[in-house]
């Protein structure tokens, strides 16, 4: 489950979710909207620990 606050970005049939301080971006199948559960997760992409806001996800 992602930490709060979270950012979601829908792109190419997948939702990319990242919570501030998380060590990975969760890739969810489809346009899930702002969900915190992992039911649709298909992958996790590790990120650098220096990430701290939505500009990093963009």
C-alpha positions as MATLAB code, in Angstrom:
seq = 'XXXXXXXXXXXXXXXXXXXXXXXXXXXXXXXXXXXXXXXXXXXXXXXXXXXXXXXXXX';
ca = [
       0.000    0.000    0.000;
       1.386    3.409   -0.988;
       2.199    6.077    1.549;
       0.361    9.397    1.685;
       0.467   11.799    0.015;
       0.390    9.957   -3.296;
       0.620   11.023   -6.901;
      -0.966    9.163   -9.798;
      -0.120    9.473  -13.475;
      -2.157    7.624  -16.133;
      -0.176    6.947  -19.285;
      -0.365    4.308  -22.010;
      -2.968    2.104  -20.350;
      -1.260    2.052  -16.953;
      -1.421    4.113  -13.775;
       1.896    5.035  -12.192;
       1.596    5.632   -8.439;
       4.212    7.009   -6.156;
       3.886    8.009   -2.506;
       6.266   10.556   -1.038;
       9.186    8.662    0.460;
       8.350    5.369   -1.283;
      11.305    3.453   -2.677;
       9.417    2.459   -5.848;
       6.737    3.536   -8.311;
       3.847    1.076   -8.465;
       2.601    0.307  -11.970;
      -1.114   -0.525  -11.960;
      -3.081   -1.987  -14.877;
      -5.627    0.446  -16.371;
      -6.914    3.822  -15.251;
      -7.393    3.000  -11.575;
      -7.872    6.524  -10.327;
      -6.592    7.402   -6.859;
      -6.435    3.956   -5.245;
      -4.079    2.878   -2.483;
      -4.596   -0.883   -2.788;
      -2.339   -3.149   -4.820;
      -5.003   -5.292   -6.520;
      -4.046   -4.064  -10.017;
      -0.269   -3.828   -9.520;
       1.759   -5.419  -12.311;
       5.226   -4.039  -11.478;
       7.271   -1.842   -9.171;
      10.043    0.422  -10.458;
      12.765    1.329   -7.929;
      13.450    5.065   -7.556;
      16.236    7.127   -6.078;
      15.816    8.076   -2.410;
      16.214   11.756   -3.285;
      12.728   11.915   -4.850;
      10.445   14.174   -2.835;
       7.557   15.557   -4.924;
       5.359   15.221   -8.028;
       7.945   16.860  -10.285;
      10.076   13.764   -9.801;
       7.247   11.482  -10.974;
       6.555   13.672  -14.016;
];
